[in-house]
Amino acid sequence: MQEAAATDLYIVASLSVTLAGTQQAATVALPAPVLAPRASESQAPDAKERAARQANRVAMSTLVEDVPVEVRVRFVPRPMRSAALLTLKVGDVVRLDHPTDRPLDVVSSGVVCARGVAGTNGPRAACLITSSTLPGRASE
């Protein structure tokens, strides 16, 4: 662990490896001058450089928008003793502690992205989005 000033430029890489069914994650941060000496230069970029950076930003945003992510719709968790869990059988009913007037959380990577209400879409269960918690999106 190392402390750095808020103005220091770092390049951060987050890695995830799945080995034998177990997922491991690591985040590495290196000072930018070590990996890209030009990144630490203080002179302002010219118009051509700014245009190239903007084009790269747009291209990167487009690529990121196409990355598939896992999304979950989450009820309030319900505690249950392991003995009760082990005796569950077909036909048993597990009571949910989620209040009927409370929205469901729409979650991706542990981050609540939206809120919604339970519903259906044809023969399938669905979640109708009622608000978004992401910046720059419609909210409650």
Secondary structure in CASP SS format (residue, H / E / C, confidence):
PFRMAT SS
TARGET T0000
AUTHOR 0000-0000-0000
METHOD secondary structure of the structure
MODEL  1
M C 1.00
Q C 1.00
E C 1.00
A C 1.00
A C 1.00
A C 1.00
T C 1.00
D C 1.00
L C 1.00
Y E 1.00
I E 1.00
V E 1.00
A E 1.00
S E 1.00
L E 1.00
S E 1.00
V E 1.00
T E 1.00
L E 1.00
A C 1.00
G C 1.00
T E 1.00
Q E 1.00
Q E 1.00
A E 1.00
A E 1.00
T E 1.00
V E 1.00
A E 1.00
L E 1.00
P E 1.00
A H 1.00
P H 1.00
V H 1.00
L H 1.00
A C 1.00
P H 1.00
R H 1.00
A H 1.00
S H 1.00
E C 1.00
S C 1.00
Q C 1.00
A C 1.00
P C 1.00
D C 1.00
A H 1.00
K H 1.00
E H 1.00
R H 1.00
A H 1.00
A H 1.00
R H 1.00
Q H 1.00
A H 1.00
N H 1.00
R H 1.00
V H 1.00
A H 1.00
M H 1.00
S H 1.00
T H 1.00
L H 1.00
V H 1.00
E H 1.00
D C 1.00
V C 1.00
P C 1.00
V C 1.00
E C 1.00
V C 1.00
R E 1.00
V E 1.00
R E 1.00
F C 1.00
V C 1.00
P C 1.00
R C 1.00
P C 1.00
M C 1.00
R C 1.00
S H 1.00
A H 1.00
A H 1.00
L H 1.00
L H 1.00
T C 1.00
L C 1.00
K C 1.00
V C 1.00
G C 1.00
D C 1.00
V C 1.00
V C 1.00
R C 1.00
L C 1.00
D C 1.00
H C 1.00
P C 1.00
T C 1.00
D C 1.00
R C 1.00
P C 1.00
L E 1.00
D E 1.00
V E 1.00
V E 1.00
S E 1.00
S C 1.00
G C 1.00
V E 1.00
V E 1.00
C E 1.00
A E 1.00
R E 1.00
G E 1.00
V E 1.00
A E 1.00
G E 1.00
T E 1.00
N E 1.00
G C 1.00
P C 1.00
R E 1.00
A E 1.00
A E 1.00
C E 1.00
L E 1.00
I E 1.00
T E 1.00
S E 1.00
S E 1.00
T C 1.00
L C 1.00
P C 1.00
G C 1.00
R C 1.00
A C 1.00
S C 1.00
E C 1.00
END
